[in-house]
Amino acid sequence: MPGETRAAGDDTIIGIDLGTTNSEVAIISGGKPSIVEEEGEAILPSCVGLDDAGAVIVGRRARNQAAAAPERTVLSVKRLMGSGTQVRMGQDAYTPQEISAFILKALKERADRAIGRDVRKAVITVPAYFTDAQRQATREAGEIAGLTVVRIINEPTAAALSYESGAEGSRTLLVYDLGGGTFDVSVVRIEQGVVEVLATAGDNQLGGDDFDALVLERLNAHVETELGVENARDDRLLQARLRRAAERAKIELSDQPYVRVEEDHVATVDGEARHLACELARADFERDLEPFLDRSLQAVTTALQDAGVRPSQLDRVLLVGGSTRIPRIAAVLTERLGQEPHGEVDPDLCVALGAGVQAGLEMGQDTQAVLVDITPYTFGTSAEGELYGRPYAHQFVPLIRRNSKLPATRTEVFFTLFEDQEEVEIKVYQGEDPDALKNVEIGTFMFSGLNEREDAYEQGLLFTYSLDLDGLLHLHARERATGRELRGVVENAIGRSTDEALGAARERVSALWGEADDGAEAGAEDAGDAAAGEGAEPSPAPAAVPPDVAGEVEATLARAEQALEAAAAEDREEMINLMEDLRDALREGAAERAAELRRELDEILFYLE
């Protein structure tokens, strides 16, 4: 009857993210979506297998046996949805829908136990670029699992809902979704509660599985060349073990600059057991990643062009999918789009949470977006480096970036300037400026007794920042060669400075910066002062234009000069006009106009580079 409270039971709808590598299920509780956990695990690995007795197993158990029994374990079946291909599991062949149904059934039963009743309806997410055949296959998988699929929604739509549900006004978002086996990027507009995908592009053969393969290739090369193992790539059991090790190493490299991979008894050569022990570097991994990241950036450009949206028109860039935890991905997106992407809602869970929001809407409930604890500032240190293309002694090196989900931990490697350098001063800064001196210094620590071993200089120092929910920032420094350590704590790191305090600090330092430049020029006859002045002065622009704005303008002008020759005639003319206007703005000291013109020129370069 109208107005009566709707009974739970058959009307309960759950939200499911059916992923390539991992899957999750969300329910609505108290008007908010939450991920259903079992035994402390929110994620169900998208793996299906048969145990020794021939019974179906799903999730972590199946994944754990993949190394020992790859012939009766199926991984990444999502890549085959809608294809008509069958996969073998044990003695039998199954359709992708059937394998997916096992995963959905496990998620359904997890929700049943959490709610205390039988759930029969679900919202399931799919990549935005999925074809009708792939979407129909997903719906069929739900039906096989005993679920009525009330709605199939796009993953970027779900991700947007997890952030923006209930937000007022019109918002334009770019959703960069890089999962285990698929990638898509979507431009999404939210207006009056309606989420519309304006454009999408992607690659269903790009994801974390491909990144695992990069690390696996390095491990195979080590096994073959260093251990002398022939035909290592033909050994299915060995490859399954190494693939698991590769995935673990890839994950650890997101937080560590180096990872040690050790596997006992990987092979026997001439009657002697061989053991794998090698070190992998994040820098090497990131170099291997570049072709894949280039492919993803091409999709970003395509999606923006198709949507008719410029980077400056984006209100927010969202990171979705576990693979976006790789630091290099956020860095290249920041470089390309001019703003830091958001990943404060767990990238592994935000699609499922958004599916939960949609499930609540389907039930007629007023659901709210997900709120999490994040750090409002970036925390880092200073080091010798470059600022605006020139050597500078106080480059800000971020470790824990703004909007990181708390608690957060990050490690980077640093090197002393000289082989016989015995101590370093570690300064802890809070802020967003590439010049550390323009941020707020919140702590200083001295690390002494370094480089006593000859190889210590080459191996460097590991700095680890850990920021907890109480605002305590823990610093841990370790010399790799000797294991010598330093520990420190900065109390109330998050609450130490307000936005107003940071703004006042920036103004104070900016004022002092102008005096320092004058002093450097006046003392140019002294070689040491001249070098410091050259490193600190980012641009010969008039004093009325802040150095950071002037430096960004000079960098954009240099890029534009290089791009002119390849630009189309109409673009070339507009670029030349903007470049002249920019130079005039610098000469006139018109900082705001210079910044606006630079953004316009950057947007043209975005589509040319």
ZASE-560532 format. One record per residue (C-alpha): x, y, z. Coordinates in steps of 0.001 Angstrom, whole numbers, plus 500000, padded with zeros to 6 digits. Layout:
<nuros>
XYZ
...
</nuros>
This chain:
<nuros>
500000500000500000
501204503559499345
503253504990502176
503944501733503989
507505500706504818
508941498338502280
509885494972503695
513435493782503300
513439490227501863
513064489996498105
513480493741497595
517046493774498904
519509494602496130
523288494246496388
526008495929494335
528712493803492722
531972494719491038
532828491670488925
536498492318488226
539194490646486171
541501490080489132
539356490833492169
535638491154492905
533643492700495741
530052492969496958
528486495988498671
525307496390500692
523460499485501927
523517499997505687
522308503173507354
522008504940504017
525647504294503125
527292501571501046
529718499213502734
531820496336501442
530956492932502858
534018491392504481
534683487835505569
537596486883507792
538845490450507461
538959490258503648
536914492694501553
538273491431498239
537424488082496663
540060487085494089
538340486379490755
539749482861490626
537867479602490238
539276476115490546
538723472499491452
540262471096494613
541847467659494942
538409466073495398
536954467800492322
534845470333494256
534611473927493036
536580476475495051
536468480243494570
538626483127495689
541782482894497746
541771479092497960
541643478842494185
544319481471493796
546580479734496292
546454476495494331
547109478161490956
550859477654491277
550533473972492144
547541473120489925
547320475578487006
545479472980484892
542447473088487196
542444476812488001
540968479655485905
542173483257486179
541125486515484466
538000485050482845
536522488542482428
538726489050479367
536789486252477651
533247487419478431
531048487520475324
533628485718473226
532162482231472841
535538480812473913
535489477965476392
538076477419479117
539235474138480531
539152473500484251
540199469984485080
538698467501482627
535809469716481485
535317472898479471
533212475805480734
531844479012479229
533109482329480655
529570482916481962
529724479717483996
533108480555485510
531889484086486311
528742482630487852
530857480759490405
532394484087491447
528998485793491593
527559482934493608
530350483225496165
529697486967496461
525936486417496760
526394483928499575
528794486313501316
526033488961501221
523417486410502348
525434485674505471
525999489366506217
522343490339505821
520891487147507293
518576486286504401
518593485120500818
519432487901498368
518115487511494833
518749490870493110
521931492687492143
523424495635490314
526568494505488467
529211496747486976
530987496346483622
533653498386481796
532153501301479882
533479499965476556
531916496502477003
529923495486473936
526304494352474038
527499490755473808
529789491223476812
527046492935478815
524592490168477958
527147487566479006
527492489350482355
523727489346482807
523621485636481965
526353484944484527
524183486626487152
521184484534486194
523249481339486346
524303482381489863
520672482752490932
520539486551490749
518115488839488943
520337491535487478
518180494641487910
520791496916486374
524090496726484520
526002499980485070
529325501199483750
532288501040486089
533123504762485669
529521505592486530
529837503533489699
533178505143490576
531667508611490112
528744507673492360
531106506542495122
532651510027495167
529889512340494050
526543510857495174
524441513707496502
526766516449495199
524999519567493976
525539521324490661
527168520078487493
530470518208487707
532722516891484952
535001514017485887
537612511888484170
537673508314485453
540939506466484828
540162502799485486
543115500426485334
542352497019486765
543942493618486588
543081492841482993
541192495754481472
541619499496481112
539165502217480278
539024505960480644
535724507820480675
534638511427480770
531587511634483006
529170514454483772
527002514486486873
524065516883486933
521120516824489321
521956513294490386
522148511957486831
525465510408485791
526159510536482068
529190509026480337
530140511581477676
532894509519476077
534978506472476770
538051504782475383
540061501833476539
541843498584475963
540544495242477213
544026493771476933
545788496234479225
546046495941482976
547886494676485995
548285491222484442
550445492812481745
552527494591484390
553006491274486193
554306489905482907
556976492635482799
558286491601486202
557933487931485283
560132488514482247
562891489914484465
562606486931486816
562748484486483903
565819486223482526
567510485894485912
566575482219486225
567951481455482759
571118483552482776
572152483537486435
570918480098487509
571517478331484204
567995476875483991
567057475883480438
563478475918479168
562281477674482320
559427479263480402
558057475842479442
557736474690483057
554109475468483989
554592474979487721
557693477174487778
555922479865485757
552963479823488135
555323480289491108
557237483073489412
554016484797488354
552860484919491971
556259486253493017
556102488827490216
552711490078491365
553911490422494967
557001492305493815
554937494651491634
552692495519494578
555638496117496918
557333498361494352
554453500811494728
555741501631498210
559383500539498041
562143501595495624
563694498105495777
562234494650496342
564053491394497023
562510488311495387
563469484950496892
562093481546495900
563647478285497093
564209475258494850
563029476774491587
564912474153489581
567583471488489631
570666471841487398
573217469021487191
571751467469490328
572063470696492307
569078472680493617
568914476250492390
567328479039494412
566094482380493105
567366485493494891
567380488803493047
566632492453493634
564235494481491488
564251498286491259
561206500492490862
563117502642488351
563575499639486029
559932498652486416
558767502175485563
560918502208482422
559324498932481348
555884500451481990
556287503444479681
554850501841476492
551748500761478411
551329504178480005
551673505800476590
548816503614475340
546663504677478269
547429508373477711
546435508043474073
543068506751475309
542822509709477705
543353512114474800
540805510275472656
538159510336475387
538634514059476029
538484514872472317
535364512752471823
533681514439474793
534714517912473632
536257518572477041
539579520248477759
541719519225480760
541064522567482479
537315521844482353
537670518715484495
536518519140488075
538176515952489239
540286513051487991
539473509739489691
541751506718489997
539975503370489871
541438499870489936
544247498409492009
546861499013489317
546490502792489766
548391502437493042
551582502410490951
553011505883491713
554145506535488150
550532506443486933
549416509321489159
552567511224488189
551998510992484415
548331511947484795
549319514973486865
551827515988484202
549318515497481401
546128516893482934
547485519602485201
545851518326488394
546524515566490872
544159512614490532
542052511459493472
542428507995494913
541259508546498468
538376506085498074
540111502707497874
540745502149494130
540004498442494586
536654499112496254
535203502336494835
533425500626491907
531713498145494245
530798500989496609
529302502894493674
527367499777492684
526062499759496252
524957503392495875
523091502456492690
521540499454494432
520255501801497119
518781504107494482
517086501116492845
515522500326496223
514313503905496584
516754504749499361
518587508047499732
522204506943499745
525275509038500474
528712509106498948
531615507391500669
533708509453503074
537178508370504136
540018509853506158
542607511463503896
545597513715504327
544846517271503168
548511518045502526
551522516494500842
554445515471503068
557970515187501732
561582516255502057
564078518420500189
566961517275498019
569439518477495435
567637518429492097
566131520648489423
563571523435489565
562209524782486290
565053523083484424
567855524473486570
569949522899489363
568508523714492756
569443522661496293
565919522608497758
563747520632495369
560656519326497152
560363515531496918
556844514330497858
556554511044499733
552944510979500981
550792512961498568
547753515085499329
544440513152499327
546179509875500207
543966507522502184
545026507147505817
546969505410507188
549617505892504487
553210504694504147
555720505467501409
559449504812500925
561920506474498545
565652506075497973
568075509002498270
571828509310497834
574424511443499555
576127514076497394
579639512750498088
581096509285498673
582694510318501977
579716512317503272
579200511286506898
575827512846507686
572676514242506105
570063516653507369
566545515355506777
563974518120506659
560284517264506712
557997519602504776
554251519960504378
552877521617501252
552396521424497495
555056523695495982
557961522144493994
560245524515495906
560639523088499414
561361526534500845
557852527630499903
556313524824501937
556090524568505726
558979522885507546
557561520682510313
560601518694511422
564386518271511086
566504515197511819
570259514554511530
571438511146510284
575145510620511112
577779507911510774
577174507272507060
579321505840504257
581625503814506498
581516501002503947
582890501527500440
579679500462498707
577359502478500980
577360505527498692
576150503473495718
573364501732497646
571900504902499132
569476505641501948
565851504601502302
563466507205503740
560066505961504914
557199508256505920
554216506735507748
551218508928508565
548602507451510901
544967508320511641
545985510381514677
548140512723512613
551475511285513771
554100511272511020
556746508613511623
560071508912509810
562399505953509345
565750506320507573
567970503329506833
571361503045505161
570985500088502793
574602498901502961
574961498774506759
571402498690508084
572110501756510239
568779503371511176
567252506636512335
563697507036513607
561726510157514370
558157511341514963
556432514586514017
553386514990516250
550100516433514978
551491516639511441
548079517067509823
546773519672512219
549964521637512461
549108524211509788
545779525454508504
545132526593504952
545445530185506185
548779529452507861
550138527803504746
548986530755502645
550675533198505005
553869531128504909
553868531145501122
553471534938501096
556308535392503591
558678533142501668
557689534707498327
558582538134499719
561910536845501017
562519535087497695
562597538430495880
565190539774498343
567289536611497951
567310537014494153
568506540613494476
571234539555496863
572364536763494547
572696539158491632
574544541708493763
577016539074494943
577568537466491563
581293538073491759
581571535434494452
581569532004492775
579619530240495529
576970532976495789
576647533111492034
575970529379491838
573335529633494579
571713532599492903
571591530801489549
570037527719491134
567430529691493047
566368532063490292
563908530191488046
563271532905485482
564544536309484321
560943537596484449
560115540903486182
559773540787489968
556025541383489690
555567537883488276
556055535219490980
558981532881490193
556777529782490148
554423531303487537
557341532599485469
559072529239485554
555928527414484396
555477529924481572
559058529504480378
558669525718480407
555427525910478405
557002528307475882
559897525878475379
557471523002474745
555485525138472321
558609526027470333
559333522314469860
555740521527468858
555300524355466325
556756522525463348
554450519506463675
551298521529464454
548486522005461941
548282525432460294
545310526634462358
546909525415465601
550267526955464676
548730530390464181
546878530261467486
549998528994469265
552170531820467887
549639534419468995
549431532926472468
553228532731472741
553586536420471861
550865537357474314
552598535300476980
555910537048476446
554157540413476612
552488539421479870
555866538478481348
557433541766480270
554505543693481741
554534541712484980
550896540620484472
550994537428486546
547308536470486377
547137537031482620
550340535050482118
548952532126484127
545687532122482131
547463532324478759
549793529496479803
546802527274480602
545313527983477157
548596527133475443
548970523994477585
545556522772476425
546570523064472767
549856521259473490
547944518503475290
546449517352471987
549711517728470037
552159515895472323
</nuros>
